[in-house]
């Protein structure tokens, strides 16, 4: 998780795009999206968890991990 501590807000933004868009990167470089997508494996979204609740949970986990 340390790689996400440098800019957690940006990581969450990329993660939200990964969750909500079929092709989140569009014509942009894909690497930041791939890195953010790894959060889905580190902190899996629960089956009935809303996207906003999941992003809040990830944000809280990043705060705990990074501080």
PyMOL commands that set and color helices and strands:
alter all, ss='L'
color gray80, all
select helices_A, chain A and resi 2-5+8-20+31-37+39-42+51-66
alter helices_A, ss='H'
color red, helices_A
deselect
rebuild
show_as cartoon
